[in-house]
């Protein structure tokens, strides 16, 4: 999933970790996808939509999160 030439902070695994960190900061383990996107863009300077989508796909296929429009839940 990670190549030696790729910067670690742009990988789906690292961004997935950041998304889980945002979810952990919430009391009800629920966050909107819009809030995640804005927080990653503003605070962490992640501006590529593709990075966020790949990270969400990674977390979903690993069985860590689930979706219900427009919220992300921790499983």
PQR file of N, CA, C, O and H, with PARSE charges and radii, in Angstrom:
ATOM      1  N   UNK A   1       0.814  -1.198   0.000 -0.4000 1.5000
ATOM      2  CA  UNK A   1       0.000   0.000   0.000 -0.0000 2.0000
ATOM      3  C   UNK A   1       0.856   1.260   0.000  0.5500 1.7000
ATOM      4  O   UNK A   1       0.394   2.323  -0.415 -0.5500 1.4000
ATOM      5  N   UNK A   2       2.073   1.153   0.453 -0.4000 1.5000
ATOM      6  CA  UNK A   2       2.959   2.312   0.474 -0.0000 2.0000
ATOM      7  C   UNK A   2       4.239   1.950  -0.270  0.5500 1.7000
ATOM      8  O   UNK A   2       4.847   0.908  -0.023 -0.5500 1.4000
ATOM      9  H   UNK A   2       2.448   0.289   0.790  0.4000 1.0000
ATOM     10  N   UNK A   3       4.634   2.825  -1.181 -0.4000 1.5000
ATOM     11  CA  UNK A   3       5.903   2.597  -1.865 -0.0000 2.0000
ATOM     12  C   UNK A   3       6.984   3.422  -1.188  0.5500 1.7000
ATOM     13  O   UNK A   3       6.689   4.380  -0.473 -0.5500 1.4000
ATOM     14  H   UNK A   3       4.141   3.672  -1.382  0.4000 1.0000
ATOM     15  N   UNK A   4       8.208   3.055  -1.410 -0.4000 1.5000
ATOM     16  CA  UNK A   4       9.311   3.753  -0.745 -0.0000 2.0000
ATOM     17  C   UNK A   4       9.508   5.172  -1.284  0.5500 1.7000
ATOM     18  O   UNK A   4      10.120   6.010  -0.621 -0.5500 1.4000
ATOM     19  H   UNK A   4       8.448   2.277  -1.991  0.4000 1.0000
ATOM     20  N   UNK A   5       8.992   5.438  -2.483 -0.4000 1.5000
ATOM     21  CA  UNK A   5       9.144   6.758  -3.079 -0.0000 2.0000
ATOM     22  C   UNK A   5       8.001   7.710  -2.720  0.5500 1.7000
ATOM     23  O   UNK A   5       8.068   8.902  -3.018 -0.5500 1.4000
ATOM     24  H   UNK A   5       8.495   4.757  -3.021  0.4000 1.0000
ATOM     25  N   UNK A   6       6.977   7.196  -2.096 -0.4000 1.5000
ATOM     26  CA  UNK A   6       5.797   7.992  -1.778 -0.0000 2.0000
ATOM     27  C   UNK A   6       5.957   8.674  -0.416  0.5500 1.7000
ATOM     28  O   UNK A   6       6.482   8.082   0.528 -0.5500 1.4000
ATOM     29  H   UNK A   6       6.923   6.227  -1.854  0.4000 1.0000
ATOM     30  N   UNK A   7       5.502   9.911  -0.329 -0.4000 1.5000
ATOM     31  CA  UNK A   7       5.540  10.604   0.959 -0.0000 2.0000
ATOM     32  C   UNK A   7       4.458  10.030   1.857  0.5500 1.7000
ATOM     33  O   UNK A   7       3.308   9.888   1.444 -0.5500 1.4000
ATOM     34  H   UNK A   7       5.075  10.391  -1.095  0.4000 1.0000
ATOM     35  N   UNK A   8       4.826   9.705   3.076 -0.4000 1.5000
ATOM     36  CA  UNK A   8       3.916   9.010   3.998 -0.0000 2.0000
ATOM     37  C   UNK A   8       2.666   9.833   4.299  0.5500 1.7000
ATOM     38  O   UNK A   8       1.596   9.259   4.500 -0.5500 1.4000
ATOM     39  H   UNK A   8       5.761   9.821   3.412  0.4000 1.0000
ATOM     40  N   UNK A   9       2.770  11.161   4.336 -0.4000 1.5000
ATOM     41  CA  UNK A   9       1.637  12.007   4.698 -0.0000 2.0000
ATOM     42  C   UNK A   9       0.583  12.119   3.601  0.5500 1.7000
ATOM     43  O   UNK A   9      -0.461  12.735   3.814 -0.5500 1.4000
ATOM     44  H   UNK A   9       3.639  11.628   4.173  0.4000 1.0000
ATOM     45  N   UNK A  10       0.839  11.537   2.435 -0.4000 1.5000
ATOM     46  CA  UNK A  10      -0.160  11.560   1.368 -0.0000 2.0000
ATOM     47  C   UNK A  10      -0.775  10.186   1.129  0.5500 1.7000
ATOM     48  O   UNK A  10      -1.562  10.013   0.198 -0.5500 1.4000
ATOM     49  H   UNK A  10       1.688  11.037   2.262  0.4000 1.0000
ATOM     50  N   UNK A  11      -0.422   9.208   1.962 -0.4000 1.5000
ATOM     51  CA  UNK A  11      -0.930   7.857   1.764 -0.0000 2.0000
ATOM     52  C   UNK A  11      -2.319   7.702   2.384  0.5500 1.7000
ATOM     53  O   UNK A  11      -2.649   8.383   3.355 -0.5500 1.4000
ATOM     54  H   UNK A  11       0.217   9.349   2.718  0.4000 1.0000
ATOM     55  N   UNK A  12      -3.132   6.804   1.819 -0.4000 1.5000
ATOM     56  CA  UNK A  12      -4.458   6.560   2.398 -0.0000 2.0000
ATOM     57  C   UNK A  12      -4.394   6.073   3.840  0.5500 1.7000
ATOM     58  O   UNK A  12      -5.302   6.348   4.625 -0.5500 1.4000
ATOM     59  H   UNK A  12      -2.865   6.251   1.030  0.4000 1.0000
ATOM     60  N   UNK A  13      -3.349   5.364   4.192 -0.4000 1.5000
ATOM     61  CA  UNK A  13      -3.224   4.852   5.562 -0.0000 2.0000
ATOM     62  C   UNK A  13      -3.047   6.008   6.546  0.5500 1.7000
ATOM     63  O   UNK A  13      -3.711   6.039   7.583 -0.5500 1.4000
ATOM     64  H   UNK A  13      -2.612   5.140   3.554  0.4000 1.0000
ATOM     65  N   UNK A  14      -2.180   6.938   6.244 -0.4000 1.5000
ATOM     66  CA  UNK A  14      -1.945   8.062   7.152 -0.0000 2.0000
ATOM     67  C   UNK A  14      -3.174   8.976   7.228  0.5500 1.7000
ATOM     68  O   UNK A  14      -3.566   9.411   8.310 -0.5500 1.4000
ATOM     69  H   UNK A  14      -1.640   6.913   5.402  0.4000 1.0000
ATOM     70  N   UNK A  15      -3.766   9.257   6.085 -0.4000 1.5000
ATOM     71  CA  UNK A  15      -4.957  10.114   6.100 -0.0000 2.0000
ATOM     72  C   UNK A  15      -6.114   9.392   6.790  0.5500 1.7000
ATOM     73  O   UNK A  15      -6.928  10.023   7.464 -0.5500 1.4000
ATOM     74  H   UNK A  15      -3.448   8.903   5.206  0.4000 1.0000
ATOM     75  N   UNK A  16      -6.187   8.075   6.625 -0.4000 1.5000
ATOM     76  CA  UNK A  16      -7.181   7.299   7.362 -0.0000 2.0000
ATOM     77  C   UNK A  16      -6.972   7.421   8.862  0.5500 1.7000
ATOM     78  O   UNK A  16      -7.935   7.512   9.624 -0.5500 1.4000
ATOM     79  H   UNK A  16      -5.526   7.562   6.078  0.4000 1.0000
ATOM     80  N   UNK A  17      -5.734   7.421   9.279 -0.4000 1.5000
ATOM     81  CA  UNK A  17      -5.413   7.625  10.695 -0.0000 2.0000
ATOM     82  C   UNK A  17      -5.921   8.990  11.167  0.5500 1.7000
ATOM     83  O   UNK A  17      -6.473   9.112  12.260 -0.5500 1.4000
ATOM     84  H   UNK A  17      -4.952   7.347   8.661  0.4000 1.0000
ATOM     85  N   UNK A  18      -5.730  10.006  10.336 -0.4000 1.5000
ATOM     86  CA  UNK A  18      -6.198  11.350  10.698 -0.0000 2.0000
ATOM     87  C   UNK A  18      -7.715  11.398  10.790  0.5500 1.7000
ATOM     88  O   UNK A  18      -8.270  12.063  11.664 -0.5500 1.4000
ATOM     89  H   UNK A  18      -5.282   9.908   9.448  0.4000 1.0000
ATOM     90  N   UNK A  19      -8.388  10.688   9.882 -0.4000 1.5000
ATOM     91  CA  UNK A  19      -9.856  10.635   9.918 -0.0000 2.0000
ATOM     92  C   UNK A  19     -10.317   9.940  11.202  0.5500 1.7000
ATOM     93  O   UNK A  19     -11.264  10.391  11.846 -0.5500 1.4000
ATOM     94  H   UNK A  19      -7.937  10.147   9.172  0.4000 1.0000
ATOM     95  N   UNK A  20      -9.660   8.860  11.569 -0.4000 1.5000
ATOM     96  CA  UNK A  20     -10.008   8.174  12.823 -0.0000 2.0000
ATOM     97  C   UNK A  20      -9.754   9.058  14.031  0.5500 1.7000
ATOM     98  O   UNK A  20     -10.486   8.997  15.019 -0.5500 1.4000
ATOM     99  H   UNK A  20      -8.891   8.493  11.046  0.4000 1.0000
ATOM    100  N   UNK A  21      -8.720   9.875  13.949 -0.4000 1.5000
ATOM    101  CA  UNK A  21      -8.421  10.811  15.032 -0.0000 2.0000
ATOM    102  C   UNK A  21      -9.549  11.845  15.167  0.5500 1.7000
ATOM    103  O   UNK A  21      -9.923  12.216  16.280 -0.5500 1.4000
ATOM    104  H   UNK A  21      -8.126   9.924  13.146  0.4000 1.0000
ATOM    105  N   UNK A  22     -10.083  12.302  14.046 -0.4000 1.5000
ATOM    106  CA  UNK A  22     -11.213  13.236  14.074 -0.0000 2.0000
ATOM    107  C   UNK A  22     -12.433  12.541  14.670  0.5500 1.7000
ATOM    108  O   UNK A  22     -13.145  13.124  15.488 -0.5500 1.4000
ATOM    109  H   UNK A  22      -9.780  12.001  13.142  0.4000 1.0000
ATOM    110  N   UNK A  23     -12.675  11.289  14.259 -0.4000 1.5000
ATOM    111  CA  UNK A  23     -13.810  10.529  14.797 -0.0000 2.0000
ATOM    112  C   UNK A  23     -13.671  10.319  16.305  0.5500 1.7000
ATOM    113  O   UNK A  23     -14.659  10.389  17.036 -0.5500 1.4000
ATOM    114  H   UNK A  23     -12.097  10.816  13.594  0.4000 1.0000
ATOM    115  N   UNK A  24     -12.462  10.065  16.764 -0.4000 1.5000
ATOM    116  CA  UNK A  24     -12.230   9.828  18.191 -0.0000 2.0000
ATOM    117  C   UNK A  24     -12.498  11.082  19.019  0.5500 1.7000
ATOM    118  O   UNK A  24     -12.881  10.995  20.185 -0.5500 1.4000
ATOM    119  H   UNK A  24     -11.659  10.008  16.170  0.4000 1.0000
ATOM    120  N   UNK A  25     -12.294  12.246  18.406 -0.4000 1.5000
ATOM    121  CA  UNK A  25     -12.516  13.492  19.142 -0.0000 2.0000
ATOM    122  C   UNK A  25     -13.994  13.794  19.337  0.5500 1.7000
ATOM    123  O   UNK A  25     -14.349  14.666  20.130 -0.5500 1.4000
ATOM    124  H   UNK A  25     -11.982  12.316  17.459  0.4000 1.0000
ATOM    125  N   UNK A  26     -14.856  13.085  18.623 -0.4000 1.5000
ATOM    126  CA  UNK A  26     -16.301  13.292  18.745 -0.0000 2.0000
ATOM    127  C   UNK A  26     -16.861  12.400  19.848  0.5500 1.7000
ATOM    128  O   UNK A  26     -16.395  11.277  20.039 -0.5500 1.4000
ATOM    129  H   UNK A  26     -14.568  12.377  17.978  0.4000 1.0000
ATOM    130  N   UNK A  27     -17.844  12.891  20.562 -0.4000 1.5000
ATOM    131  CA  UNK A  27     -18.438  12.132  21.651 -0.0000 2.0000
ATOM    132  C   UNK A  27     -19.257  10.943  21.169  0.5500 1.7000
ATOM    133  O   UNK A  27     -19.291   9.903  21.826 -0.5500 1.4000
ATOM    134  H   UNK A  27     -18.223  13.803  20.407  0.4000 1.0000
ATOM    135  N   UNK A  28     -19.921  11.094  20.020 -0.4000 1.5000
ATOM    136  CA  UNK A  28     -20.818  10.038  19.553 -0.0000 2.0000
ATOM    137  C   UNK A  28     -20.236   9.203  18.410  0.5500 1.7000
ATOM    138  O   UNK A  28     -20.972   8.456  17.766 -0.5500 1.4000
ATOM    139  H   UNK A  28     -19.894  11.939  19.487  0.4000 1.0000
ATOM    140  N   UNK A  29     -18.933   9.313  18.145 -0.4000 1.5000
ATOM    141  CA  UNK A  29     -18.264   8.560  17.077 -0.0000 2.0000
ATOM    142  C   UNK A  29     -18.953   8.744  15.736  0.5500 1.7000
ATOM    143  O   UNK A  29     -19.053   7.797  14.955 -0.5500 1.4000
ATOM    144  H   UNK A  29     -18.335   9.920  18.668  0.4000 1.0000
ATOM    145  N   UNK A  30     -19.431   9.953  15.460 -0.4000 1.5000
ATOM    146  CA  UNK A  30     -20.125  10.254  14.209 -0.0000 2.0000
ATOM    147  C   UNK A  30     -19.651  11.620  13.730  0.5500 1.7000
ATOM    148  O   UNK A  30     -19.601  12.571  14.510 -0.5500 1.4000
ATOM    149  H   UNK A  30     -19.351  10.722  16.094  0.4000 1.0000
ATOM    150  N   UNK A  31     -19.310  11.719  12.469 -0.4000 1.5000
ATOM    151  CA  UNK A  31     -18.859  12.988  11.913 -0.0000 2.0000
ATOM    152  C   UNK A  31     -19.327  13.054  10.461  0.5500 1.7000
ATOM    153  O   UNK A  31     -19.394  12.032   9.778 -0.5500 1.4000
ATOM    154  H   UNK A  31     -19.351  10.947  11.835  0.4000 1.0000
ATOM    155  N   UNK A  32     -19.648  14.257   9.997 -0.4000 1.5000
ATOM    156  CA  UNK A  32     -20.083  14.382   8.606 -0.0000 2.0000
ATOM    157  C   UNK A  32     -18.869  14.400   7.691  0.5500 1.7000
ATOM    158  O   UNK A  32     -17.784  14.836   8.075 -0.5500 1.4000
ATOM    159  H   UNK A  32     -19.593  15.087  10.552  0.4000 1.0000
ATOM    160  N   UNK A  33     -19.072  13.925   6.496 -0.4000 1.5000
ATOM    161  CA  UNK A  33     -17.975  13.881   5.526 -0.0000 2.0000
ATOM    162  C   UNK A  33     -17.513  15.294   5.179  0.5500 1.7000
ATOM    163  O   UNK A  33     -16.346  15.507   4.851 -0.5500 1.4000
ATOM    164  H   UNK A  33     -19.953  13.571   6.183  0.4000 1.0000
ATOM    165  N   UNK A  34     -18.423  16.250   5.251 -0.4000 1.5000
ATOM    166  CA  UNK A  34     -18.066  17.640   4.978 -0.0000 2.0000
ATOM    167  C   UNK A  34     -17.144  18.194   6.059  0.5500 1.7000
ATOM    168  O   UNK A  34     -16.199  18.925   5.763 -0.5500 1.4000
ATOM    169  H   UNK A  34     -19.371  16.077   5.517  0.4000 1.0000
ATOM    170  N   UNK A  35     -17.421  17.846   7.299 -0.4000 1.5000
ATOM    171  CA  UNK A  35     -16.585  18.293   8.413 -0.0000 2.0000
ATOM    172  C   UNK A  35     -15.180  17.689   8.311  0.5500 1.7000
ATOM    173  O   UNK A  35     -14.185  18.373   8.548 -0.5500 1.4000
ATOM    174  H   UNK A  35     -18.189  17.253   7.540  0.4000 1.0000
ATOM    175  N   UNK A  36     -15.111  16.421   7.962 -0.4000 1.5000
ATOM    176  CA  UNK A  36     -13.805  15.768   7.788 -0.0000 2.0000
ATOM    177  C   UNK A  36     -13.012  16.449   6.682  0.5500 1.7000
ATOM    178  O   UNK A  36     -11.827  16.739   6.844 -0.5500 1.4000
ATOM    179  H   UNK A  36     -15.920  15.865   7.769  0.4000 1.0000
ATOM    180  N   UNK A  37     -13.669  16.701   5.567 -0.4000 1.5000
ATOM    181  CA  UNK A  37     -12.995  17.327   4.435 -0.0000 2.0000
ATOM    182  C   UNK A  37     -12.495  18.716   4.793  0.5500 1.7000
ATOM    183  O   UNK A  37     -11.355  19.062   4.482 -0.5500 1.4000
ATOM    184  H   UNK A  37     -14.632  16.466   5.436  0.4000 1.0000
ATOM    185  N   UNK A  38     -13.324  19.511   5.437 -0.4000 1.5000
ATOM    186  CA  UNK A  38     -12.911  20.868   5.808 -0.0000 2.0000
ATOM    187  C   UNK A  38     -11.755  20.855   6.805  0.5500 1.7000
ATOM    188  O   UNK A  38     -10.812  21.638   6.684 -0.5500 1.4000
ATOM    189  H   UNK A  38     -14.250  19.231   5.690  0.4000 1.0000
ATOM    190  N   UNK A  39     -11.834  19.958   7.793 -0.4000 1.5000
ATOM    191  CA  UNK A  39     -10.767  19.898   8.802 -0.0000 2.0000
ATOM    192  C   UNK A  39      -9.441  19.470   8.173  0.5500 1.7000
ATOM    193  O   UNK A  39      -8.394  20.034   8.489 -0.5500 1.4000
ATOM    194  H   UNK A  39     -12.600  19.322   7.891  0.4000 1.0000
ATOM    195  N   UNK A  40      -9.482  18.481   7.289 -0.4000 1.5000
ATOM    196  CA  UNK A  40      -8.245  18.036   6.646 -0.0000 2.0000
ATOM    197  C   UNK A  40      -7.679  19.118   5.743  0.5500 1.7000
ATOM    198  O   UNK A  40      -6.461  19.277   5.653 -0.5500 1.4000
ATOM    199  H   UNK A  40     -10.332  18.022   7.032  0.4000 1.0000
ATOM    200  N   UNK A  41      -8.538  19.851   5.084 -0.4000 1.5000
ATOM    201  CA  UNK A  41      -8.078  20.915   4.192 -0.0000 2.0000
ATOM    202  C   UNK A  41      -7.484  22.088   4.972  0.5500 1.7000
ATOM    203  O   UNK A  41      -6.411  22.580   4.622 -0.5500 1.4000
ATOM    204  H   UNK A  41      -9.527  19.721   5.158  0.4000 1.0000
ATOM    205  N   UNK A  42      -8.163  22.534   6.012 -0.4000 1.5000
ATOM    206  CA  UNK A  42      -7.725  23.717   6.755 -0.0000 2.0000
ATOM    207  C   UNK A  42      -6.541  23.461   7.667  0.5500 1.7000
ATOM    208  O   UNK A  42      -5.548  24.187   7.630 -0.5500 1.4000
ATOM    209  H   UNK A  42      -9.034  22.133   6.296  0.4000 1.0000
ATOM    210  N   UNK A  43      -6.648  22.440   8.475 -0.4000 1.5000
ATOM    211  CA  UNK A  43      -5.629  22.233   9.497 -0.0000 2.0000
ATOM    212  C   UNK A  43      -4.428  21.446   9.013  0.5500 1.7000
ATOM    213  O   UNK A  43      -3.309  21.683   9.468 -0.5500 1.4000
ATOM    214  H   UNK A  43      -7.455  21.850   8.505  0.4000 1.0000
ATOM    215  N   UNK A  44      -4.638  20.529   8.114 -0.4000 1.5000
ATOM    216  CA  UNK A  44      -3.556  19.642   7.722 -0.0000 2.0000
ATOM    217  C   UNK A  44      -3.072  19.871   6.303  0.5500 1.7000
ATOM    218  O   UNK A  44      -2.154  19.196   5.837 -0.5500 1.4000
ATOM    219  H   UNK A  44      -5.547  20.336   7.744  0.4000 1.0000
ATOM    220  N   UNK A  45      -3.682  20.814   5.624 -0.4000 1.5000
ATOM    221  CA  UNK A  45      -3.272  21.192   4.264 -0.0000 2.0000
ATOM    222  C   UNK A  45      -3.412  20.054   3.250  0.5500 1.7000
ATOM    223  O   UNK A  45      -2.689  20.018   2.254 -0.5500 1.4000
ATOM    224  H   UNK A  45      -4.427  21.362   6.003  0.4000 1.0000
ATOM    225  N   UNK A  46      -4.335  19.131   3.499 -0.4000 1.5000
ATOM    226  CA  UNK A  46      -4.622  18.076   2.532 -0.0000 2.0000
ATOM    227  C   UNK A  46      -5.703  18.618   1.612  0.5500 1.7000
ATOM    228  O   UNK A  46      -6.839  18.833   2.035 -0.5500 1.4000
ATOM    229  H   UNK A  46      -4.923  19.160   4.308  0.4000 1.0000
ATOM    230  N   UNK A  47      -5.351  18.834   0.370 -0.4000 1.5000
ATOM    231  CA  UNK A  47      -6.279  19.507  -0.523 -0.0000 2.0000
ATOM    232  C   UNK A  47      -6.754  18.634  -1.673  0.5500 1.7000
ATOM    233  O   UNK A  47      -7.611  19.050  -2.453 -0.5500 1.4000
ATOM    234  H   UNK A  47      -4.428  18.660   0.026  0.4000 1.0000
ATOM    235  N   UNK A  48      -6.213  17.443  -1.786 -0.4000 1.5000
ATOM    236  CA  UNK A  48      -6.613  16.581  -2.885 -0.0000 2.0000
ATOM    237  C   UNK A  48      -7.800  15.712  -2.471  0.5500 1.7000
ATOM    238  O   UNK A  48      -7.719  14.939  -1.517 -0.5500 1.4000
ATOM    239  H   UNK A  48      -5.516  17.106  -1.152  0.4000 1.0000
ATOM    240  N   UNK A  49      -8.876  15.853  -3.190 -0.4000 1.5000
ATOM    241  CA  UNK A  49     -10.087  15.092  -2.922 -0.0000 2.0000
ATOM    242  C   UNK A  49      -9.817  13.589  -3.055  0.5500 1.7000
ATOM    243  O   UNK A  49     -10.378  12.786  -2.309 -0.5500 1.4000
ATOM    244  H   UNK A  49      -8.942  16.481  -3.965  0.4000 1.0000
ATOM    245  N   UNK A  50      -8.967  13.220  -3.994 -0.4000 1.5000
ATOM    246  CA  UNK A  50      -8.642  11.818  -4.243 -0.0000 2.0000
ATOM    247  C   UNK A  50      -8.023  11.163  -3.003  0.5500 1.7000
ATOM    248  O   UNK A  50      -8.333  10.011  -2.699 -0.5500 1.4000
ATOM    249  H   UNK A  50      -8.511  13.872  -4.600  0.4000 1.0000
ATOM    250  N   UNK A  51      -7.156  11.878  -2.288 -0.4000 1.5000
ATOM    251  CA  UNK A  51      -6.520  11.338  -1.087 -0.0000 2.0000
ATOM    252  C   UNK A  51      -7.561  10.996  -0.023  0.5500 1.7000
ATOM    253  O   UNK A  51      -7.477   9.957   0.631 -0.5500 1.4000
ATOM    254  H   UNK A  51      -6.905  12.814  -2.535  0.4000 1.0000
ATOM    255  N   UNK A  52      -8.526  11.871   0.137 -0.4000 1.5000
ATOM    256  CA  UNK A  52      -9.561  11.653   1.148 -0.0000 2.0000
ATOM    257  C   UNK A  52     -10.438  10.467   0.742  0.5500 1.7000
ATOM    258  O   UNK A  52     -10.769   9.627   1.579 -0.5500 1.4000
ATOM    259  H   UNK A  52      -8.594  12.716  -0.395  0.4000 1.0000
ATOM    260  N   UNK A  53     -10.811  10.395  -0.524 -0.4000 1.5000
ATOM    261  CA  UNK A  53     -11.654   9.289  -0.996 -0.0000 2.0000
ATOM    262  C   UNK A  53     -10.940   7.945  -0.838  0.5500 1.7000
ATOM    263  O   UNK A  53     -11.547   6.983  -0.368 -0.5500 1.4000
ATOM    264  H   UNK A  53     -10.542  11.077  -1.204  0.4000 1.0000
ATOM    265  N   UNK A  54      -9.681   7.862  -1.215 -0.4000 1.5000
ATOM    266  CA  UNK A  54      -8.936   6.609  -1.070 -0.0000 2.0000
ATOM    267  C   UNK A  54      -8.809   6.209   0.400  0.5500 1.7000
ATOM    268  O   UNK A  54      -8.849   5.025   0.733 -0.5500 1.4000
ATOM    269  H   UNK A  54      -9.188   8.643  -1.597  0.4000 1.0000
ATOM    270  N   UNK A  55      -8.659   7.185   1.258 -0.4000 1.5000
ATOM    271  CA  UNK A  55      -8.564   6.902   2.691 -0.0000 2.0000
ATOM    272  C   UNK A  55      -9.882   6.373   3.231  0.5500 1.7000
ATOM    273  O   UNK A  55      -9.893   5.436   4.030 -0.5500 1.4000
ATOM    274  H   UNK A  55      -8.627   8.147   0.987  0.4000 1.0000
ATOM    275  N   UNK A  56     -10.986   6.960   2.806 -0.4000 1.5000
ATOM    276  CA  UNK A  56     -12.303   6.482   3.255 -0.0000 2.0000
ATOM    277  C   UNK A  56     -12.578   5.080   2.721  0.5500 1.7000
ATOM    278  O   UNK A  56     -13.134   4.243   3.434 -0.5500 1.4000
ATOM    279  H   UNK A  56     -10.977   7.721   2.157  0.4000 1.0000
ATOM    280  N   UNK A  57     -12.198   4.821   1.489 -0.4000 1.5000
ATOM    281  CA  UNK A  57     -12.362   3.478   0.919 -0.0000 2.0000
ATOM    282  C   UNK A  57     -11.521   2.469   1.693  0.5500 1.7000
ATOM    283  O   UNK A  57     -11.982   1.365   1.984 -0.5500 1.4000
ATOM    284  H   UNK A  57     -11.747   5.500   0.910  0.4000 1.0000
ATOM    285  N   UNK A  58     -10.301   2.844   2.023 -0.4000 1.5000
ATOM    286  CA  UNK A  58      -9.429   1.967   2.816 -0.0000 2.0000
ATOM    287  C   UNK A  58     -10.064   1.641   4.169  0.5500 1.7000
ATOM    288  O   UNK A  58     -10.112   0.475   4.563 -0.5500 1.4000
ATOM    289  H   UNK A  58      -9.927   3.741   1.787  0.4000 1.0000
ATOM    290  N   UNK A  59     -10.547   2.646   4.874 -0.4000 1.5000
ATOM    291  CA  UNK A  59     -11.143   2.424   6.191 -0.0000 2.0000
ATOM    292  C   UNK A  59     -12.425   1.598   6.096  0.5500 1.7000
ATOM    293  O   UNK A  59     -12.696   0.771   6.967 -0.5500 1.4000
ATOM    294  H   UNK A  59     -10.508   3.592   4.554  0.4000 1.0000
ATOM    295  N   UNK A  60     -13.205   1.816   5.051 -0.4000 1.5000
ATOM    296  CA  UNK A  60     -14.452   1.071   4.877 -0.0000 2.0000
ATOM    297  C   UNK A  60     -14.174  -0.400   4.561  0.5500 1.7000
ATOM    298  O   UNK A  60     -14.792  -1.292   5.142 -0.5500 1.4000
ATOM    299  H   UNK A  60     -12.985   2.488   4.344  0.4000 1.0000
ATOM    300  N   UNK A  61     -13.251  -0.647   3.647 -0.4000 1.5000
ATOM    301  CA  UNK A  61     -12.950  -2.039   3.297 -0.0000 2.0000
ATOM    302  C   UNK A  61     -12.270  -2.796   4.428  0.5500 1.7000
ATOM    303  O   UNK A  61     -12.360  -4.021   4.498 -0.5500 1.4000
ATOM    304  H   UNK A  61     -12.749   0.077   3.175  0.4000 1.0000
ATOM    305  N   UNK A  62     -11.591  -2.077   5.309 -0.4000 1.5000
ATOM    306  CA  UNK A  62     -10.979  -2.708   6.479 -0.0000 2.0000
ATOM    307  C   UNK A  62     -11.999  -2.942   7.584  0.5500 1.7000
ATOM    308  O   UNK A  62     -11.673  -3.554   8.601 -0.5500 1.4000
ATOM    309  H   UNK A  62     -11.518  -1.082   5.252  0.4000 1.0000
ATOM    310  N   UNK A  63     -13.230  -2.464   7.402 -0.4000 1.5000
ATOM    311  CA  UNK A  63     -14.283  -2.673   8.389 -0.0000 2.0000
ATOM    312  C   UNK A  63     -14.176  -1.774   9.597  0.5500 1.7000
ATOM    313  O   UNK A  63     -14.682  -2.114  10.667 -0.5500 1.4000
ATOM    314  H   UNK A  63     -13.494  -1.966   6.576  0.4000 1.0000
ATOM    315  N   UNK A  64     -13.531  -0.638   9.451 -0.4000 1.5000
ATOM    316  CA  UNK A  64     -13.319   0.259  10.586 -0.0000 2.0000
ATOM    317  C   UNK A  64     -14.405   1.324  10.666  0.5500 1.7000
ATOM    318  O   UNK A  64     -14.791   1.741  11.758 -0.5500 1.4000
ATOM    319  H   UNK A  64     -13.120  -0.362   8.582  0.4000 1.0000
ATOM    320  N   UNK A  65     -14.895   1.763   9.513 -0.4000 1.5000
ATOM    321  CA  UNK A  65     -15.945   2.788   9.496 -0.0000 2.0000
ATOM    322  C   UNK A  65     -17.113   2.306   8.647  0.5500 1.7000
ATOM    323  O   UNK A  65     -17.005   1.339   7.893 -0.5500 1.4000
ATOM    324  H   UNK A  65     -14.581   1.425   8.626  0.4000 1.0000
ATOM    325  N   UNK A  66     -18.227   3.005   8.793 -0.4000 1.5000
ATOM    326  CA  UNK A  66     -19.400   2.753   7.976 -0.0000 2.0000
ATOM    327  C   UNK A  66     -19.992   4.103   7.601  0.5500 1.7000
ATOM    328  O   UNK A  66     -19.702   5.109   8.248 -0.5500 1.4000
ATOM    329  H   UNK A  66     -18.315   3.790   9.406  0.4000 1.0000
ATOM    330  N   UNK A  67     -20.808   4.135   6.575 -0.4000 1.5000
ATOM    331  CA  UNK A  67     -21.394   5.382   6.095 -0.0000 2.0000
ATOM    332  C   UNK A  67     -22.911   5.342   6.195  0.5500 1.7000
ATOM    333  O   UNK A  67     -23.529   4.305   5.956 -0.5500 1.4000
ATOM    334  H   UNK A  67     -21.044   3.318   6.049  0.4000 1.0000
ATOM    335  N   UNK A  68     -23.501   6.462   6.545 -0.4000 1.5000
ATOM    336  CA  UNK A  68     -24.912   6.733   6.375 -0.0000 2.0000
ATOM    337  C   UNK A  68     -24.972   8.201   6.021  0.5500 1.7000
ATOM    338  O   UNK A  68     -24.515   9.049   6.787 -0.5500 1.4000
ATOM    339  H   UNK A  68     -22.999   7.305   6.739  0.4000 1.0000
ATOM    340  N   UNK A  69     -25.529   8.503   4.875 -0.4000 1.5000
ATOM    341  CA  UNK A  69     -25.505   9.870   4.329 -0.0000 2.0000
ATOM    342  C   UNK A  69     -25.688  10.930   5.386  0.5500 1.7000
ATOM    343  O   UNK A  69     -26.580  10.771   6.219 -0.5500 1.4000
ATOM    344  H   UNK A  69     -25.901   7.814   4.253  0.4000 1.0000
ATOM    345  N   UNK A  70     -24.938  11.973   5.419 -0.4000 1.5000
ATOM    346  CA  UNK A  70     -23.563  12.192   4.997 -0.0000 2.0000
ATOM    347  C   UNK A  70     -22.564  11.904   6.104  0.5500 1.7000
ATOM    348  O   UNK A  70     -21.482  12.490   6.131 -0.5500 1.4000
ATOM    349  H   UNK A  70     -24.213  12.102   4.742  0.4000 1.0000
ATOM    350  N   UNK A  71     -22.918  11.003   7.021 -0.4000 1.5000
ATOM    351  CA  UNK A  71     -22.074  10.781   8.198 -0.0000 2.0000
ATOM    352  C   UNK A  71     -21.173   9.551   8.059  0.5500 1.7000
ATOM    353  O   UNK A  71     -21.483   8.593   7.353 -0.5500 1.4000
ATOM    354  H   UNK A  71     -23.797  10.527   6.999  0.4000 1.0000
ATOM    355  N   UNK A  72     -20.067   9.625   8.753 -0.4000 1.5000
ATOM    356  CA  UNK A  72     -19.132   8.510   8.875 -0.0000 2.0000
ATOM    357  C   UNK A  72     -19.213   8.044  10.320  0.5500 1.7000
ATOM    358  O   UNK A  72     -19.123   8.847  11.249 -0.5500 1.4000
ATOM    359  H   UNK A  72     -19.814  10.404   9.328  0.4000 1.0000
ATOM    360  N   UNK A  73     -19.384   6.736  10.499 -0.4000 1.5000
ATOM    361  CA  UNK A  73     -19.465   6.156  11.835 -0.0000 2.0000
ATOM    362  C   UNK A  73     -18.292   5.226  12.073  0.5500 1.7000
ATOM    363  O   UNK A  73     -17.821   4.549  11.160 -0.5500 1.4000
ATOM    364  H   UNK A  73     -19.457   6.085   9.745  0.4000 1.0000
ATOM    365  N   UNK A  74     -17.832   5.204  13.303 -0.4000 1.5000
ATOM    366  CA  UNK A  74     -16.819   4.236  13.698 -0.0000 2.0000
ATOM    367  C   UNK A  74     -17.531   2.934  14.035  0.5500 1.7000
ATOM    368  O   UNK A  74     -18.487   2.939  14.811 -0.5500 1.4000
ATOM    369  H   UNK A  74     -18.215   5.755  14.045  0.4000 1.0000
ATOM    370  N   UNK A  75     -17.083   1.823  13.467 -0.4000 1.5000
ATOM    371  CA  UNK A  75     -17.722   0.516  13.698 -0.0000 2.0000
ATOM    372  C   UNK A  75     -17.203  -0.089  14.972  0.5500 1.7000
ATOM    373  O   UNK A  75     -17.614  -1.187  15.347 -0.5500 1.4000
ATOM    374  H   UNK A  75     -16.307   1.819  12.837  0.4000 1.0000
TER
END
